């Protein structure tokens, strides 16, 4: 299993998901965090499911 601290070692894009729909993407995780805070503040969407995930690209092997 890839741990969060190791994700920066792999190339790929970060995606912002809102209720299981892709909203936006970026190579910069800070952009996704900022966008999530701006578009989906907790007080306005208390029951929403907001996720930020990385889609890995390229060849890699898990050990």
N, C-alpha and C positions, 0 to 999 in steps of 0.2 A: 504494500500500500504506500502510495506517495504521501508524505506528510506535507502540511501547509508550508513549512519553512523551506522545503525543497522545491516548491513550484517555480521559483525564480530561475532555477537551473535549466528549465525547459522552455523552449520557444513556444509561442502561441498567443492567443488573444483572450482578454477578459471579456465576459459577457454579463450584462445586467438582465436578470429575469424578474418579472413581476407576475405573480400568479401563473407561473409556468409558461409565460410568453416572453420571447426575447425582445427587449426594449432597445438596447444599444450595445455597442462593443467598442473596445479600445485596447491598444497594447499597453496602456498605462492603468494600473489598478486604482491609482488615486483619482483618475477621471471618473471611474465607475462609482467609487465611494461618494464623491462629490455629487454626481448626478442622482444617485439614489437618495441622498439626503435632501436635495433640492426638489425632486419630483415627487417623492413619496415620504413626506415627513410622518413620523410615527403617530402624532396626534391627529392627523387627517386620515390615515390608513392603519388603524390599530390592529385589524385582523388580516391585513394583507401579508402575503408571503413574498418577501424580497430576497433574492439570492444573487450573489456574485460568484461566478465560476470561471475557471480558466479552461479553454479548449486548447489542448496541446497539439502541436504540429511537429512534423519531422519524425525521424526514426529514433526510438529509444527502447531500452529493455529494462524491465523491472526485475529486481533480484530479491 
